[in-house]
Amino acid sequence: MTPDQLATALVATFDLDVGAGNGPGAGAHPGPADPLSPADFGGGAPGGLGELGRAVHAQWAAALAARAAEDTGQRARLAATAEGLRAATDRYSTTDTLDG
Protein backbone atom coordinates (compact mmCIF):
# COMPACT_ATOMS: atom_id res chain seq x y z
CA MET A 1 0.00 0.00 0.00
CA THR A 2 1.42 3.37 -0.99
CA PRO A 3 1.25 6.40 1.32
CA ASP A 4 -1.36 7.97 -0.96
CA GLN A 5 -3.47 4.81 -0.83
CA LEU A 6 -3.18 4.82 2.96
CA ALA A 7 -4.31 8.46 3.05
CA THR A 8 -7.27 7.60 0.82
CA ALA A 9 -8.17 4.66 3.07
CA LEU A 10 -8.04 6.87 6.18
CA VAL A 11 -10.29 9.47 4.59
CA ALA A 12 -12.77 6.86 3.36
CA THR A 13 -12.81 4.74 6.51
CA PHE A 14 -13.34 7.61 8.90
CA ASP A 15 -15.33 9.87 6.54
CA LEU A 16 -12.84 12.71 7.02
CA ASP A 17 -13.19 16.12 5.44
CA VAL A 18 -9.67 16.99 4.29
CA GLY A 19 -8.34 19.33 1.65
CA ALA A 20 -11.48 21.44 1.53
CA GLY A 21 -9.79 24.50 2.99
CA ASN A 22 -11.60 23.95 6.26
CA GLY A 23 -8.62 22.61 8.15
CA PRO A 24 -8.04 19.09 9.38
CA GLY A 25 -11.04 17.40 10.87
CA ALA A 26 -13.53 20.02 9.78
CA GLY A 27 -16.98 18.60 9.37
CA ALA A 28 -16.74 16.34 12.42
CA HIS A 29 -19.60 13.98 13.00
CA PRO A 30 -22.60 15.56 14.69
CA GLY A 31 -24.12 14.11 17.83
CA PRO A 32 -27.24 11.96 17.86
CA ALA A 33 -30.01 13.25 15.59
CA ASP A 34 -32.61 12.75 18.32
CA PRO A 35 -30.89 12.95 21.72
CA LEU A 36 -32.67 11.46 24.68
CA SER A 37 -34.36 13.72 27.19
CA PRO A 38 -34.45 13.36 30.98
CA ALA A 39 -37.96 11.96 30.59
CA ASP A 40 -36.52 9.06 28.60
CA PHE A 41 -34.62 8.11 31.76
CA GLY A 42 -37.65 8.45 34.00
CA GLY A 43 -36.83 12.05 34.89
CA GLY A 44 -40.46 13.06 34.56
CA ALA A 45 -41.54 10.78 37.40
CA PRO A 46 -42.35 12.32 40.75
CA GLY A 47 -40.15 12.02 43.80
CA GLY A 48 -36.97 10.03 44.13
CA LEU A 49 -37.47 8.07 40.94
CA GLY A 50 -37.65 11.29 38.91
CA GLU A 51 -34.56 12.65 40.67
CA LEU A 52 -32.71 9.44 39.84
CA GLY A 53 -33.81 9.64 36.19
CA ARG A 54 -32.63 13.24 35.91
CA ALA A 55 -29.29 12.36 37.55
CA VAL A 56 -28.78 9.39 35.19
CA HIS A 57 -29.62 11.61 32.22
CA ALA A 58 -27.14 14.29 33.35
CA GLN A 59 -24.39 11.66 33.72
CA TRP A 60 -25.24 10.15 30.33
CA ALA A 61 -25.25 13.57 28.63
CA ALA A 62 -21.86 14.45 30.17
CA ALA A 63 -20.36 11.13 29.04
CA LEU A 64 -21.76 11.60 25.53
CA ALA A 65 -20.32 15.12 25.33
CA ALA A 66 -16.91 13.84 26.45
CA ARG A 67 -16.93 11.08 23.81
CA ALA A 68 -17.95 13.62 21.14
CA ALA A 69 -15.01 15.84 22.11
CA GLU A 70 -12.65 12.85 21.94
CA ASP A 71 -14.06 11.93 18.53
CA THR A 72 -13.48 15.44 17.21
CA GLY A 73 -9.88 15.40 18.43
CA GLN A 74 -9.14 11.98 16.98
CA ARG A 75 -10.73 12.88 13.65
CA ALA A 76 -8.57 16.02 13.46
CA ARG A 77 -5.43 13.96 14.09
CA LEU A 78 -6.42 11.36 11.46
CA ALA A 79 -7.18 14.11 8.94
CA ALA A 80 -3.79 15.72 9.62
CA THR A 81 -2.12 12.33 9.15
CA ALA A 82 -3.87 11.81 5.82
CA GLU A 83 -2.90 15.30 4.66
CA GLY A 84 0.69 14.67 5.74
CA LEU A 85 0.84 11.39 3.85
CA ARG A 86 -0.50 13.04 0.72
CA ALA A 87 1.94 15.94 1.02
CA ALA A 88 4.85 13.53 1.46
CA THR A 89 3.68 11.54 -1.55
CA ASP A 90 3.52 14.71 -3.65
CA ARG A 91 6.99 15.87 -2.54
CA TYR A 92 8.70 12.55 -3.13
CA SER A 93 6.80 11.24 -6.15
CA THR A 94 9.64 12.12 -8.51
CA THR A 95 12.16 10.09 -6.49
CA ASP A 96 10.38 6.84 -7.38
CA THR A 97 10.81 7.19 -11.12
CA LEU A 98 13.75 5.61 -12.85
CA ASP A 99 15.25 7.33 -15.85
CA GLY A 100 17.47 5.10 -17.69
C-alpha positions in Angstrom: 0.0 0.0 0.0 1.4 3.4 -1.0 1.2 6.4 1.3 -1.4 8.0 -1.0 -3.5 4.8 -0.8 -3.2 4.8 3.0 -4.3 8.5 3.0 -7.3 7.6 0.8 -8.2 4.7 3.1 -8.0 6.9 6.2 -10.3 9.5 4.6 -12.8 6.9 3.4 -12.8 4.7 6.5 -13.3 7.6 8.9 -15.3 9.9 6.5 -12.8 12.7 7.0 -13.2 16.1 5.4 -9.7 17.0 4.3 -8.3 19.3 1.7 -11.5 21.4 1.5 -9.8 24.5 3.0 -11.6 24.0 6.3 -8.6 22.6 8.1 -8.0 19.1 9.4 -11.0 17.4 10.9 -13.5 20.0 9.8 -17.0 18.6 9.4 -16.7 16.3 12.4 -19.6 14.0 13.0 -22.6 15.6 14.7 -24.1 14.1 17.8 -27.2 12.0 17.9 -30.0 13.2 15.6 -32.6 12.7 18.3 -30.9 12.9 21.7 -32.7 11.5 24.7 -34.4 13.7 27.2 -34.4 13.4 31.0 -38.0 12.0 30.6 -36.5 9.1 28.6 -34.6 8.1 31.8 -37.7 8.5 34.0 -36.8 12.1 34.9 -40.5 13.1 34.6 -41.5 10.8 37.4 -42.4 12.3 40.7 -40.1 12.0 43.8 -37.0 10.0 44.1 -37.5 8.1 40.9 -37.7 11.3 38.9 -34.6 12.6 40.7 -32.7 9.4 39.8 -33.8 9.6 36.2 -32.6 13.2 35.9 -29.3 12.4 37.5 -28.8 9.4 35.2 -29.6 11.6 32.2 -27.1 14.3 33.4 -24.4 11.7 33.7 -25.2 10.1 30.3 -25.2 13.6 28.6 -21.9 14.5 30.2 -20.4 11.1 29.0 -21.8 11.6 25.5 -20.3 15.1 25.3 -16.9 13.8 26.5 -16.9 11.1 23.8 -17.9 13.6 21.1 -15.0 15.8 22.1 -12.7 12.8 21.9 -14.1 11.9 18.5 -13.5 15.4 17.2 -9.9 15.4 18.4 -9.1 12.0 17.0 -10.7 12.9 13.6 -8.6 16.0 13.5 -5.4 14.0 14.1 -6.4 11.4 11.5 -7.2 14.1 8.9 -3.8 15.7 9.6 -2.1 12.3 9.2 -3.9 11.8 5.8 -2.9 15.3 4.7 0.7 14.7 5.7 0.8 11.4 3.9 -0.5 13.0 0.7 1.9 15.9 1.0 4.8 13.5 1.5 3.7 11.5 -1.5 3.5 14.7 -3.6 7.0 15.9 -2.5 8.7 12.6 -3.1 6.8 11.2 -6.1 9.6 12.1 -8.5 12.2 10.1 -6.5 10.4 6.8 -7.4 10.8 7.2 -11.1 13.8 5.6 -12.9 15.2 7.3 -15.9 17.5 5.1 -17.7 
